[in-house]
Amino acid sequence: MPPISPSETGHWAYLTLNTSRKNFFKKPKVRKFRKSIQHEHTARHQQPGQYMFFQQCNAMSAVNKAIMYISNETTTKISF
């Protein structure tokens, strides 16, 4: 994979996956506090991307490597 500077794509992180894409994009359990609008906004726009992705890394083993780009608009792209 060609090196990509973080400035081009916003925040980025290396992730390892051992699960399907469908399970990978499941919303975290924290989302059950949906009534709190401030919590939703804060969690959704957390800049380093730790909220949705790093929280799930503990349960993942190094099978397939994916690179996750998290831009400032919180759009995501995956390349395998």
DALINKA-V504201 format. One record per pair of residues at least 24 apart in sequence whose C-alpha atoms are under 7 Angstrom apart, sorted by the first residue. I is the first residue (numbers start at 0). GAP is how many residues later the second one is. D is the distance in whole Angstrom. If there is no record, write none. Layout:
BEGIN
i = [I I]
gap = [GAP GAP]
d = [D D]
END
This chain:
BEGIN
i = [8 8 8 9 9 9 10 10 10 10 11 11 11 12 12 12 13 13 13 14 14 14 14 15 15 15 15 15 15 15 16 16 16 16 16 16 16 17 17 17 17 17 27 44]
gap = [60 61 62 60 61 62 37 58 59 60 56 57 58 54 55 56 52 53 54 50 51 52 53 44 45 46 47 48 49 50 43 44 45 46 47 48 49 42 43 44 45 46 24 29]
d = [6 7 5 6 4 6 6 6 5 6 6 5 5 6 6 7 7 5 6 6 5 6 7 6 6 5 7 6 5 6 6 6 6 6 5 6 7 6 6 7 5 6 6 7]
END
